[in-house]
Amino acid sequence: MKMQKILIVEDDFNVRENILDLLDAENFHAIAAQNGRLGLELAKQEIPDLIICDVMMPELDGYDVLNELRQNPETATIPFVFLSAKSDRHDFRQGMKSGADDYLTKPFTKDELLETIKCRLEKQFTLHQKSQNELHELRQSITLSLPHEMRTPLNGIFGFSQLLMDEYETLEKEEVYEMAEDIYKSAHRMFAFTQKFLQYAELESVATDPDKIQYIQSQKTYFPLEALSLLIKEKAVSLGREADVEISLTSPCRVKIADTRLYTIIEELIDNCFKFSESDTMVSVTSVVENNYLILSFTDHGRGMSALEIANLGAYRQFHRRIYEQQGSGLGLTIVKRSVELHGGSLVIQSNPGEQTTVKVKIPCV
């Protein structure tokens, strides 16, 4: 079993040596630094399993050390325990607000120190296991989804183009047209999937860049009622479901989102409504302004989602694929959710499986 590495950052020689001796006796791999600057460098070099750091130190205090570590992806998730002679509640809150995982006040007992270390390491192990499980599930989802979304349209393109080349001398014009139409539909499906993938990748890139987040949140659009109503009607007509849609967009306002992103959100959600409900069942789209938020509601009477499926909503997840073989990677709803959250809004799904599903999107108004 790997020996767990703990970094102690403490400017008091006696305290530092006592902790080192204690941890060595408990079979930890203990390393130490006598000030914040050296502690920060050592943390980046060694990537310890846990850091115990004094608050008041020369050159760089504990808050600065923690802030620097949280900015670095390699050290951002290392459990961090503050060590201080201060026991005032203000100091405790400041430590927690800075992102510390725990706070030990001097003097402390051996048992208190070891119990704190045990709790933090166990919690970190649990979080690691959870992230590994989620990563495994994501890999499985990608394994099921991506090949299907790419191989199916490619098979159509290859198959029909090969037939056109092999049989071009004997094919009727109508047959050529039908095959060309199938090739076009397959190419369009693949193009749409590629566009969604690029949109999702862009949103994930934005999510890690504060400047980009600030920029997209500065964009504004006057809610285009007529244009969006037309977009929804055109989608319904293209699917032969013009009689199945009710639209009530009656809340003119300015929203903090670019018009292109707003169109994408509405297109994805109305597409989902039609995709997961049967013909001759109603789909409704409404808007209202409440508490300085534009709330868009999309309701259908199709398959629906369970509470667990809603909680597990994520990229490349499409539930019940084996049962329904529905086209799609599951990216659409994730793109919507990610987009509205980056703009300071939210997405909420309320569903009674087999009866009714409502997706509500809240976008801040100007």
N, C-alpha and C positions, 0 to 999 in steps of 0.2 A: 504494500500500500504506500502511495506517495506521501512523503512527509510534508505537512502543510507549512507554508512559509508565511511568517508574520513579520511585518516591518514596524519597528518602534521608532517614532520621531519624538525625541525628548531632549531638552537642553540641560536638564539636571542630571549630572553624572550618576549620582547614587540611585536615583529613581530608575534611570535607564538601565544600569547594570543589574539592579534587583529584578526588573522585569525580564531581562535577558536570561538571568540565572533560573528564574521560575519557569520560563517557557522551555528552556533547554531541558530542565528536569521532567517536563511533561511531554517530551519527545516532539516538540515543534522545532522547525528550522527558523530560528529567530535571527533577524538582522536589525541593525540600528543606525540611526543618524542623529548627530547632536544639534542640528538646527533644521529649519524648514526648507532652506534652499537645497541642502544635501539630501534631505528626506525626499524631496520632489524628484531629484535626479535618480536616487536609488529606486524609487517606486517605478519610474519609467524603465529602468534597466532590468529590474528583477521581476516585475509584475507579481507582487505577493498575493497571497490568498486573502489577507486582511491587513489593515493598517491601524495602528494605535498611535494617535498623534496628540501632543500637547497643544494647548491653545496659544498661550503666550510664549513666544520665542523670538530671538533676534533674527534679523534679515527678512524672514518670511513667517508670518504667524500661521496658526492652524487653519484659519478661515481661508487665507490665501492659498495654502497648500491644497485644501479640499477643492476650492474653485478651479485651480489649475488642473487637478486630476480629473474633475468632471468634464472638462473641455476636451480631454484627450480620449478618443474612442477605445484605446487599449487599456486605460485605467479607469474609465468612467463608472464601471460597475463594481469595482473592488469595494467590499464592505469597509466602512470607515468609522472608527470609534474615537471620539474626542476624549481627551484626558485633561482635567483642569482642577485647580484648587478652588475655582469659583463654583459656588453651589446656588447662586441666585437664579431664580426662574427665568429672568431675562436672558442670561447667558445660555441656559438650557434651550430656550426657544430659538435663540439666534443660531445655536449649533444645529438644531433640527431643521431650521429654515434654510441653512446653508447646504443641506443635503446629507448631513451625517446620518449614520444608521443607528448610533447609540452614543451615550454620554456618561462617562465615569468621572466621579469627583474624588479628589485626593482628600484625605487618605482613603484607600480602598483595601479590602482584604484579598487574600489569595483566591478565596472561593468566589468573591464578586467578579474578579478579573476573569477567572476561568469560565464562570457561568456566562459572562458576557460574550467571550470568545466562542464558546460552544453554541450559543443561540445564534450569533451572527453567521457562523460557518454553516450551521444546519439550514438556516434560512436561505443562504446563498446556494447551497446544494439543491434545495427544493426548487428554487427559481431556475437553476441550471437544468434540472431534470425536466421542468415544465417547458422550457424553451426548446430542449432537445426533442421532446414529444411533439411540440407544435411544428418544429422543423421537419420531423419525420412525416407528420400528416400533410404538410405542405408539399413535400417531395412526392408523396403518394398521389395527391391531388393533381400535381403537375404531370406526373407519369400517366394518369388517366386522361387528363384534359388536353394537354398540348399536342400529343401525337394525333388525337382524334381531330382536333381543330385544324391541324395542318395537313394530315394525311388525306382526310376525306375530300377536301376541295382539290388537292393535288392529284388524287386518283382520277377525279372527274376531268381535270384539264389534260392529263396525260392520255387517259383512255379515249376521250372524244377526238383529241387532236391526232392520235395515232390512227383512229378509224378514218378520219378525214383524209389522211395521207395515203392510207392503204386502199381505200375504196373510192377515191375521188372521181374515178371515171364512171362508176356505176350509180352514184348517189343522185337522188332527185334534189331539186332546189329546196323543197320543203324540208328534206332530211338534213341538208347542209345547214339550213337556217336553224333548225332545232338543235343540232349539235353545237353550232356557234353560240346559240343562246345559253346552253348548258355550260359551255366553257366560260362564258362571260359571268354567269351566276356564281360559278366556282371561284373564279378570280376575284369577284366582288366580295365574296365571303372571306377569302383569305386576306384581302386588302383591309376589310373592316376589322378582322382580328388583329392584324399588324398595327393598325391605327390605335386600337384599344391598348395594346401592349405598350406602345410608345407613350400614350397618355398616362398610363399607370406609372411607367418608369419616370416620366417627367414630374409627376406629383410626388413620388418618393424622393426625387432629387430636391424638389422645393422644400419638402418637410425637414430636411437637414440643413437648410440655409436660411438663417434669420433674415438676411437682406432680401431674399426672394419672397419670403413670407410677407414681409412688410410691403413689398412692391405689389403683390397680387391683392393684398387687403386694401391697398390705396385705390384700386380700380373701381369705377362706378358705372352703373347702367340704369337708364330709365326703363323700368319693367315694360317690355314691348308686348302688350296684351294681344293685339291683332296678329302680329307676326308669329307669336308662340301658339296661338289658337290655330293658325294656318298650318304650322308645323305638325301639330297633333292630328289635325284633320287629314293632312296628306299622308301621314303614317297609317292612319286607319284605312284610307282609300287603297293604299298600296297593298294592304293585307286583306282587302275585301271585307272590312269590318266597319265601314262608315256608319252603319246603323247602330253600332254597339257603343258609341262613345258620347259622353255628356261632358261639356266644357263650361266651366263657370269661372273665368278669370276676370275678376272685377275689382282688383285692388291696385290702382296706379300708384307707383312709388319709385323711388330711386334705391337701388340695392348696391351693396359693396361687393360687386363681382363683375368681371368682364362679360360682355354679351356672349362671346363665343363659349365660355364655360357654362353660362346659364343655359344656352341652347343645348349643350352636351348633356347637362343634368336632366333636362326635360325629355330629350330624345331617348336617353337610356332608360328612364323610368317608364315612359309610355310604351317603349319597346318591351320592357319586362311585363307590363300589364297584359299586353296582347299575347306575348309568347307563352305565358303561364296560365292563360284562361282560354276557355273554349269559345267558338263563335256563338253568337246569339246570347252571350252573357254580357252585362253592361260593364263598361270601364268609365270611371268618372275622374275628372281633373278639376280641382278647385283651388282658389287662392284667397288668402285673407291676410290682413296686417294686424298683428297683435304685439303689444309691448316693443314696438320698434323693430319687429322682425316680419319679413314676408314668409308666410307659411304656405307651401305648396303641398297639396294632398293628392295622391294617386291611389285609387281604389279599384280593385278587381275582385271577381268572384271565382277564382281559379283554385289551383292546387294549394297554395299557401305555404307557410313555413312553421315549423315547431319552434318553441322557445329556445331549444338547444341550437337549432340551425341558425336562428337570428343571432345568438350569442357568438357563434363561431363564424360569422360572416367574414370572409377574407378573400384575397385574390386567389384565382385558380380553383375556387371551391364551387362546384355545382352539385347540389344535393340530389340524391335519387337518380343520378345519371344512368345507372344500370337498369333502373326500372323504366324510365321515360325516354332515354336516349335523346334528350333535348339538345339542340345545337347551342353552343355557347361555352365560354371558359369560366364564367362566374366573375369576370372582370368588371362588367358593366356596373353592377351595384356597388362594388368596391370603389370604383372610380368616383361615383357620385358621393359616397360616404367620405372618402378622403378629401375630395374637392371642397365640399361644404364645410368640413372641419377646419381645413386650412384657411378658409375665409371667415372663420369665427362663428360658423353655424353648426347645425347638427342634423342628423338623420335618425328617425325613429320608425321602427316597423311594428305594427300591431296586426296580428294574424290569428284567425281561427281556421286551421287547416281544413281544406275542402269547402269552406264557406265564404270567407271574405278576408282580404288582405289590404291594409292601408299603409302606404309609405308616406311619411311626412318629412319634408325638408324645410328647415328654418334657415333663412339667410338674413344677415343684419341689413337694416335699412340705413340710409344716410341720415 
